[in-house]
Structures are given as C-alpha cells and as structure tokens.
Amino acid sequence: MLRHLFLIGYDIASPARRRRALKAVKGHAIGGQKSLYECWLTSAELQHAMQALRSLIDPAVDRVVFVQLDPRATIEVLGKGVVPSDGEFFYHGG
C-alpha cells in the first residue's frame, strides 16, 4: 500500500459543516493546525476523503484543497511550529 503525503486544507463557512470536515480529515492526519492537516494517504483513502468532504460542503461558499507534497522536501518552521516526527511505523485508525 503506497501512501503519499498530502496537505488538506479547508475554508468552510458553517460551524456544523466545519466540525464534520474536521472529523473527516483528522482520522487521517499526522499533524496540523486549525483547518490545515498533513495526511499520508493511499489512492483509495484520498478518493474516500475527497468524496466525504465533497458530500458535506456547500460548493457555493466553502472550499477544500488537496495538495500532494514531496516528503523529501526540507521543512521550514517559523514561530512555535513543530516539525512532524514520523516514527518507523505509521498507524492509521479511526
């Protein structure tokens, strides 16, 4: 199962939809802050996350973005950010 690193971000107007989006994304997240999360996803998990978020947003006022990241890239941190620490194993669970 090949996983790729994605940044999933959202800007959702409704507090209720925003809570549902958080729940949908946090199950995959290895790190994040507010409405921007780093997620290691297989192709199937990516499709599932896209469908889950597509079904709960209002496309007229909400926005969700999926950005595939290069895991080899250098991470620059400003302020109180913490560099994610991925262990030898990756656990994905609900």
N, C-alpha and C positions, 0 to 999 in steps of 0.2 A: 504494500500500500504506500504509494508515493505521496508525500504531503508537500505542499508549497506554502510559503509564508505570505499571508495577506494582511493588509490593513483594512479594516472595515469601519467606516465612519457613517454617522447619520445625523441629520438635522430634521427633527420631527416636531411639528407644531403642537400636537395634542399630548398632554401628560400621560394619558392612558395608553396611547399608541407607543409613546416613548418607553414606557415601562415594559410593554410587550416586546419591543425591539431589544431592549437591554437583556431580557430573559433569553431571547433567541440567540443573541450573539455571545453572551457571557459563557454559555455552555462550551464554546469552542476557544475562548480567549486564554492566552498565556500571559497577557498583560494589557494594560490600557488605562485610560483615564477619561471620565465623563462619557463622551459618545464616540470614542476612537479606540479601537481594540486591535491587537495583534493576534492573529489566529493561524495555526498550522492546519490546513485543510486538504483532504483528498478531493479529487474531482467531484465525487458523489456528495461529499459534505458541503462543498462550495455550492453545488446546484441546490441542495436542500436548504442551505442558509439563504440563498437568493430567493427561492420560492417562498420560504417562511416570511422573509421581510417584504417581498412583493405583495403578499396577501394581506399584510397588516397596515401598510402605509396608504396615505392618500396622495397619489402622484401629483395632484394639483398644488399641494402645499409642502409636501415632505420630500426629502432627498436622502438616498443611500448610495454610498460609493464603496466599491471593492477595488483595491489596488494590490497587485501582486508585487511583493518585494523580493529583492535579491538577498538571501540570508548571508551571503559572503560580504555584503557591504559593511563598511565601518559605521558604527552607531555613534552619533554625536549627541551629547546630553547637555542641556543648559538648565540652570536653576536646580531644583530639587529632584529632577528626574532620576530614575534608577534604571540602569542597563538591565534588560531581562536576562535572567540566568536560566538557561535551558540545561537540565541535567542530562545524564546519559540516556535516560528513558523519557518518553513522552506518554502521559496518561490522558486519555480523552474519555470523559464520563459525564453523566448528567447529574 
